[in-house]
Amino acid sequence: MATATKKPRYEVNVKKDWCKGCGICVSFCPKGILALNEEGKVYAKDPEKCRGCGNCEIYCPDFAISLGRLNNESERQNKVNAR
């Protein structure tokens, strides 16, 4: 009997004070999980789809985004931690 392996879960952390709302991270996200809110700051609209490619973190010119791997689902207290 084959067992289903769980895909790793990731959390997108945004320092909204650092985000200037350029949208580069939104453009480079292959899963389309990122968007800009009413204030023009990035947020994860579908964080459960994140697979940890790191494009958002790599291409953010202001270092406003960090990506973390979650060990279990109970660690996901906030879908996006805005600082």
C-alpha positions in Angstrom: 0.0 0.0 0.0 1.4 3.4 -1.0 1.4 6.2 1.5 0.8 9.7 0.4 3.7 12.0 1.2 2.8 15.5 2.4 4.2 18.4 0.6 6.2 20.8 2.7 4.4 23.9 3.7 5.9 27.4 3.6 5.1 30.8 5.1 5.6 34.1 3.5 6.8 36.8 5.9 6.4 40.4 4.7 8.0 43.4 6.4 5.4 45.9 5.3 7.4 48.9 6.4 10.1 47.8 3.9 7.7 47.0 1.0 7.4 49.8 -1.5 4.8 48.0 -3.5 6.8 47.6 -6.7 5.0 44.3 -7.6 8.2 42.5 -8.7 7.5 39.6 -6.3 4.0 39.3 -7.6 5.3 39.1 -11.2 7.8 36.4 -10.3 5.6 34.1 -8.2 4.9 31.0 -10.4 1.9 30.0 -8.3 0.3 33.4 -8.2 -0.1 33.5 -4.5 1.1 37.1 -4.0 -1.0 40.3 -4.6 -0.9 43.9 -3.6 -3.5 45.1 -1.1 -5.3 48.5 -0.9 -2.3 50.1 0.6 -0.1 48.9 -2.3 1.8 46.4 -0.1 2.3 42.7 -0.9 0.4 39.9 0.8 -0.1 36.2 0.2 -3.7 35.8 -1.1 -3.3 32.0 -1.4 -0.5 31.0 1.0 -1.4 27.3 1.0 -0.3 27.1 -2.6 3.3 28.2 -1.8 5.9 25.6 -2.7 8.9 27.5 -1.5 10.6 28.4 -4.8 12.0 31.5 -3.2 11.5 33.8 -6.1 9.7 36.4 -4.0 12.6 36.5 -1.6 15.3 36.5 -4.3 13.8 39.2 -6.5 12.5 41.7 -3.8 14.8 44.7 -4.2 14.0 45.9 -0.7 14.5 42.5 1.2 11.0 42.9 2.5 10.1 39.2 2.0 11.4 36.1 3.7 10.2 32.6 3.2 10.1 30.0 6.0 9.3 26.3 6.0 6.7 25.0 8.4 7.3 21.7 10.2 3.7 21.1 10.8 0.3 22.7 10.2 0.0 23.9 13.8 2.9 26.3 13.2 0.8 28.3 10.7 -0.7 30.8 13.2 -0.9 33.6 10.6 -1.0 32.9 6.9 1.2 36.0 6.4 3.2 37.5 9.2 3.3 41.3 8.5 5.9 43.2 10.6 
